[in-house]
């Protein structure tokens, strides 16, 4: 693990949703179950922790002054200067049993937003498409929505229901981010250790996946072939993000959720966020279009 270092030693119960802002050289991520938004300068190392007052899991940039945050009640616009949240589009706001989970911006500016039951109840979640103020349901019956990511040209979308062990691939309309046709299995992970969690796709079409319970990050070629597996210091890796001015490194969140005191002592870095110094041809997240 000589290529893996600690980016932040702030321990999250459920670290998730990392996203890098190149304009400010800042990584944002969440401790979902504790309702925290964290931000840390990649170069400066300065950490700030924001209490959101509700569970939240994903962030996208609208412009230099505003962000869009996926929470248990929907999509909220966050004023960067004040931290104030304003509900923009409700998603399952009347269902106290569910919350947002993995979400990511399509190259056209559309936002795919996943939900799930807070207790991981079977089939309680969905995946939604949000674009310029319009919301549509894409997939239902999802237990744990994860691995939402897109090819650079916007013609391919990936996603998973972690409970199935199958990472899916579907053709996309690059102009709208809407799926076209039927989803197909991209990677069958059922016989491998751990579970498919968050993913990102680089400029070469390589998909980088955090393996929850597998103590690893895996890289897959565009045809689904496993290219490499990077060991991680924490058992429950949750999601990667490209970071740095060239997007040439990976930050990876993790979690201690579900572990008792004995298990946490055996996994002392669980919940920290890590930096992978491996060559990646990454790219920056697109800005989300809310209107």
C-alpha positions as CSV (number, residue, x, y, z in Angstrom):
1,X,0.0,0.0,0.0
2,X,3.0,2.3,-0.6
3,X,0.9,4.2,-3.2
4,X,-2.0,4.8,-0.7
5,X,-1.8,7.6,1.9
6,X,-4.3,9.2,4.2
7,X,-6.0,12.3,2.7
8,X,-8.1,13.0,5.7
9,X,-8.0,11.3,9.1
10,X,-11.4,12.6,10.0
11,X,-13.3,9.4,10.7
12,X,-16.7,9.1,9.1
13,X,-19.3,6.5,10.1
14,X,-20.4,6.4,6.5
15,X,-18.0,8.4,4.3
16,X,-19.4,8.8,0.8
17,X,-20.1,11.0,-2.2
18,X,-16.6,12.6,-2.9
19,X,-16.5,15.3,-5.5
20,X,-13.6,17.6,-6.5
21,X,-13.9,21.3,-7.4
22,X,-10.9,22.3,-9.5
23,X,-11.7,26.0,-9.2
24,X,-10.9,25.9,-5.5
25,X,-8.7,22.7,-5.3
26,X,-11.2,21.3,-2.8
27,X,-12.6,17.8,-2.2
28,X,-16.1,17.6,-0.8
29,X,-17.6,14.5,0.7
30,X,-20.2,13.4,3.3
31,X,-20.7,11.4,6.5
32,X,-24.2,10.4,5.4
33,X,-25.7,9.1,8.5
34,X,-24.5,12.0,10.7
35,X,-25.6,14.7,8.2
36,X,-22.2,16.1,7.7
37,X,-20.6,17.8,4.6
38,X,-16.8,17.8,4.7
39,X,-14.5,19.9,2.6
40,X,-10.7,19.8,2.5
41,X,-8.2,21.6,0.3
42,X,-6.2,19.1,-1.6
43,X,-3.0,21.2,-1.5
44,X,-3.7,23.1,1.8
45,X,-5.0,20.2,3.8
46,X,-7.4,22.5,5.7
47,X,-10.6,20.6,6.7
48,X,-14.0,22.2,7.3
49,X,-17.0,20.3,8.6
50,X,-20.6,21.5,8.0
51,X,-23.6,20.2,9.8
52,X,-26.5,19.9,7.3
53,X,-29.3,18.8,9.7
54,X,-30.3,15.9,7.5
55,X,-28.7,12.9,5.7
56,X,-27.0,13.9,2.5
57,X,-24.9,11.9,0.1
58,X,-23.9,13.8,-3.1
59,X,-22.8,17.2,-4.3
60,X,-22.6,18.9,-7.7
61,X,-21.4,22.3,-8.8
62,X,-24.0,24.7,-10.2
63,X,-21.7,27.7,-10.5
64,X,-19.0,29.5,-8.5
65,X,-21.5,30.5,-5.8
66,X,-23.9,27.6,-5.6
67,X,-23.9,23.8,-5.2
68,X,-26.6,21.2,-5.5
69,X,-26.8,18.6,-2.7
70,X,-28.8,15.4,-2.8
71,X,-30.4,14.8,0.6
72,X,-33.0,12.5,2.2
73,X,-35.7,15.1,1.2
74,X,-34.5,16.0,-2.3
75,X,-32.2,18.3,-4.2
76,X,-31.1,21.4,-2.3
77,X,-29.3,24.5,-3.6
78,X,-26.4,25.3,-1.2
79,X,-25.1,28.9,-1.0
80,X,-21.3,28.4,-0.8
81,X,-20.7,31.7,1.1
82,X,-23.3,31.1,3.8
83,X,-24.0,27.3,3.7
84,X,-27.7,27.9,3.5
85,X,-29.7,25.1,2.0
86,X,-32.9,25.8,-0.1
87,X,-35.0,23.0,-1.4
88,X,-35.1,23.0,-5.2
89,X,-36.7,19.7,-6.1
90,X,-38.3,17.3,-3.7
91,X,-37.4,13.6,-4.0
92,X,-39.2,11.1,-1.7
93,X,-39.5,13.9,0.8
94,X,-42.7,12.4,2.2
95,X,-41.0,9.0,2.8
96,X,-39.1,9.2,6.1
97,X,-37.8,5.7,5.5
98,X,-35.6,6.5,2.5
99,X,-32.6,8.7,1.8
100,X,-30.4,9.7,-1.1
101,X,-27.3,7.7,-1.9
102,X,-25.0,7.5,-4.8
103,X,-25.5,10.2,-7.5
104,X,-23.4,11.8,-10.3
105,X,-23.6,14.4,-13.0
106,X,-23.8,13.3,-16.7
107,X,-21.6,15.2,-19.1
108,X,-24.7,17.1,-20.5
109,X,-25.4,18.5,-17.0
110,X,-28.2,16.0,-16.0
111,X,-28.0,14.5,-12.5
112,X,-28.7,10.8,-11.8
113,X,-29.8,10.5,-8.2
114,X,-30.1,7.2,-6.3
115,X,-32.1,6.5,-3.2
116,X,-32.4,3.6,-0.7
117,X,-34.0,2.7,2.5
118,X,-32.2,4.0,5.6
119,X,-32.3,0.4,7.0
120,X,-31.3,-1.0,3.5
121,X,-34.7,-2.6,3.1
122,X,-35.1,-4.6,-0.1
123,X,-36.2,-2.8,-3.2
124,X,-37.1,0.5,-1.4
125,X,-34.9,2.8,-3.5
126,X,-34.9,4.2,-7.0
127,X,-32.7,6.0,-9.5
128,X,-33.9,9.3,-10.8
129,X,-32.9,11.7,-13.7
130,X,-32.9,15.4,-13.0
131,X,-32.3,17.9,-15.8
132,X,-33.1,21.6,-16.0
133,X,-35.8,21.4,-13.4
134,X,-37.4,18.2,-14.7
135,X,-37.4,15.0,-12.6
136,X,-38.1,11.5,-14.0
137,X,-37.8,8.0,-12.4
138,X,-35.4,5.7,-14.3
139,X,-35.3,2.5,-12.2
140,X,-37.3,1.3,-9.3
141,X,-37.0,-1.6,-6.9
142,X,-33.4,-0.7,-6.0
143,X,-32.0,-1.9,-2.6
144,X,-28.7,0.0,-2.5
145,X,-28.2,2.4,-5.4
146,X,-24.5,2.8,-6.3
147,X,-21.8,3.1,-9.0
148,X,-23.6,5.8,-11.0
149,X,-21.1,7.2,-13.5
150,X,-20.7,8.0,-17.2
151,X,-18.3,7.8,-20.1
152,X,-16.7,11.0,-21.1
153,X,-18.8,11.4,-24.2
154,X,-22.0,10.7,-22.3
155,X,-23.0,7.7,-24.5
156,X,-22.7,5.1,-21.6
157,X,-24.1,5.1,-18.1
158,X,-23.2,2.7,-15.4
159,X,-25.0,1.8,-12.2
160,X,-25.7,-1.0,-9.7
161,X,-28.0,-2.2,-7.1
162,X,-25.2,-3.3,-4.7
163,X,-27.4,-6.1,-3.3
164,X,-27.4,-7.9,-6.7
165,X,-23.6,-8.0,-7.2
166,X,-24.1,-6.9,-10.8
167,X,-22.6,-3.7,-12.2
168,X,-24.8,-2.6,-15.1
169,X,-24.2,-0.7,-18.3
170,X,-26.7,1.1,-20.5
171,X,-26.5,3.2,-23.6
172,X,-27.3,6.9,-23.1
173,X,-28.4,9.9,-25.1
174,X,-25.4,12.2,-24.8
175,X,-27.6,15.3,-25.2
176,X,-30.0,14.5,-22.3
177,X,-28.4,11.8,-20.2
178,X,-31.4,9.6,-20.5
179,X,-30.9,5.8,-20.9
180,X,-31.5,4.3,-24.3
181,X,-32.5,0.6,-24.6
182,X,-32.0,-2.1,-22.1
183,X,-29.3,-2.4,-19.4
184,X,-26.7,-5.2,-19.7
185,X,-24.4,-6.7,-17.2
186,X,-20.9,-5.0,-17.3
187,X,-19.3,-6.8,-14.4
188,X,-20.6,-9.9,-12.5
189,X,-19.0,-9.4,-9.0
190,X,-21.1,-12.1,-7.2
191,X,-18.2,-14.6,-6.9
192,X,-15.7,-12.0,-5.8
193,X,-15.0,-10.7,-2.3
194,X,-17.0,-7.6,-1.2
195,X,-19.6,-5.5,-3.0
196,X,-19.7,-3.0,-5.8
197,X,-19.9,0.5,-4.3
198,X,-19.1,3.9,-5.9
199,X,-17.4,4.3,-9.3
200,X,-15.9,6.9,-11.6
201,X,-14.9,6.6,-15.3
202,X,-11.7,8.2,-16.6
203,X,-10.9,9.7,-20.1
204,X,-9.8,6.3,-21.4
205,X,-13.1,4.7,-20.4
206,X,-11.6,2.8,-17.5
207,X,-14.1,2.4,-14.6
208,X,-12.6,2.7,-11.1
209,X,-14.7,1.0,-8.5
210,X,-14.5,1.0,-4.7
211,X,-15.2,-2.4,-3.3
212,X,-17.1,-2.3,0.0
213,X,-15.9,-5.1,2.2
214,X,-13.2,-6.1,-0.3
215,X,-10.5,-3.7,1.0
216,X,-9.8,-2.7,-2.6
217,X,-10.3,-0.4,-5.6
218,X,-10.7,-2.2,-8.9
219,X,-10.2,-0.8,-12.4
220,X,-12.1,-2.2,-15.3
221,X,-11.5,-1.8,-19.1
222,X,-14.4,-0.6,-21.3
223,X,-15.2,-4.2,-22.1
224,X,-15.4,-5.2,-18.4
225,X,-12.0,-6.8,-18.1
226,X,-10.4,-6.4,-14.7
227,X,-7.2,-4.4,-15.3
228,X,-5.9,-4.0,-11.8
229,X,-6.8,-4.2,-8.1
230,X,-5.3,-1.8,-5.6
231,X,-5.3,-2.9,-1.9
232,X,-6.8,-0.3,0.5
233,X,-6.1,0.3,4.2
234,X,-9.8,0.2,5.2
235,X,-12.1,-2.7,4.6
236,X,-15.1,-0.7,3.5
237,X,-14.0,1.5,0.6
238,X,-17.1,3.4,-0.6
239,X,-16.5,5.8,-3.5
240,X,-13.6,7.3,-5.6
241,X,-13.2,10.8,-7.1
242,X,-10.5,12.2,-9.4
243,X,-8.6,15.0,-7.6
244,X,-5.8,17.5,-8.4
245,X,-5.3,20.2,-11.0
246,X,-4.8,17.5,-13.6
247,X,-7.4,15.1,-12.2
248,X,-4.6,12.5,-12.1
249,X,-5.0,11.0,-8.7
250,X,-7.9,9.3,-6.9
251,X,-9.4,10.1,-3.5
252,X,-11.4,7.3,-1.9
253,X,-13.8,7.5,1.0
254,X,-14.5,4.7,3.5
255,X,-16.8,3.8,6.4
256,X,-16.9,2.0,9.8
257,X,-20.7,1.6,9.6
258,X,-21.9,-1.7,10.9
259,X,-18.7,-2.6,12.8
260,X,-18.7,-3.2,16.6
261,X,-15.8,-2.0,18.8
262,X,-13.8,-5.1,18.3
263,X,-14.1,-5.0,14.6
264,X,-13.2,-1.3,14.5
265,X,-10.0,-2.0,16.5
266,X,-9.1,-4.5,13.7
267,X,-9.8,-1.9,11.1
268,X,-8.4,1.3,12.7
269,X,-8.5,3.5,9.5
270,X,-12.1,2.7,8.7
271,X,-13.9,5.9,8.0
272,X,-10.8,7.9,6.8
273,X,-10.4,9.2,3.3
274,X,-7.4,8.1,1.2
275,X,-5.3,9.3,-1.7
276,X,-4.1,6.9,-4.3
277,X,-0.9,8.1,-6.1
278,X,-1.3,6.0,-9.1
279,X,-1.4,7.2,-12.7
280,X,-5.0,7.9,-13.7
281,X,-6.2,9.8,-16.7
282,X,-9.1,11.4,-14.8
283,X,-11.5,14.2,-15.6
284,X,-13.4,16.9,-13.7
285,X,-17.1,16.5,-12.9
286,X,-19.4,18.5,-15.2
287,X,-21.5,21.3,-13.7
288,X,-25.2,20.4,-13.1
289,X,-27.9,22.3,-14.9
290,X,-30.9,23.1,-12.6
291,X,-32.9,25.3,-15.0
